[in-house]
Amino acid sequence: MNTVKTKIYQPSENGTGSGTGSGGDLSFNGERPISREVIGLKGVTPTGSNLKTVMENVLYPAVAPDAALTVNDPVREIGASTAYTLNWTVTKNTNPITGIMVDGIAVTPTGVSQSGTRSGNFPAAAGSFAKAITVTDGSQSNTKSVTVKFLARMWASNINKKTGITDADILALAGSELREDRFRSFTNFGGGGLYPIFVVPVAFGMPAFNVNGLTNTDFTVVRSNSPFVNANGATVMVNVIVFNNIYNSPLNSLAIV
């Protein structure tokens, strides 16, 4: 037992205890870093003046409150609605919740788990916007965030003509996608006696094409840096590119690079 005492009860260096035995000062000292080679424990100072407190701090450390945040339509086309609704939840773990900030605005905490919504409008229908929630119990905090992006639409499709491409022609095309860049790959693309057509936002840069593993330069930019009014009424500058030949059979592979 003396061996156990010298490990758990650390005597003071000067032996200031009043006892007559060899144990010295038997007050517990939790202000020592853990020396055992355990990931997540070595070097941690648990604090505490008695064994119960130290063991609580080591084995059952306080857990920060949780937070969750969602937003409607996180990916939108440029020009779409700027209205948003945030749905948030905070969950009490060890200690009562003492503070909640949703989108920079304080919410009165109940101390326990709670949830709510917050609505507003983004300042523009283009770009990216981040919203966040932070919850704290006074000593530990948790933050979650969401981002809404307004993206341009790009088309990789087929058409029955290669000149006189109007905005209405583009809006009628299949094969569109909201994107942040132009880089795409396809298998079995096109065919049916149609011309491959690509409508690429100018902000993505002028594309090049690989067809069946080979560079293809047999195309015409029929609209260059051209204003295009999308389905939301917003104007996006685009390049409209049409291959010069029709393809009766699908291309095995097509890459936009």
Secondary structure, DSSP 8 states (H G I E B T S, - for coil): -HHHHHHHS---TT-----SSTT--------S---S--TTTTT-----SSHHHHHHHHHS-----EEEEEES-SEEETTS--EEEEEEEEE--SS---EEEETTEEE---SS-EEEEEEEE-S-SSEEEEEEEEEE-SS-EEEEEEEEEEEEEEEEEEES-SS---HHHHHT-S-EEEESS--EEEEEE--TTBEEEEEEEGGG----EEETTEEE--EEEEEEEEEEE-TTS-EEEEEEEEESS-BSS-EEEEEE-
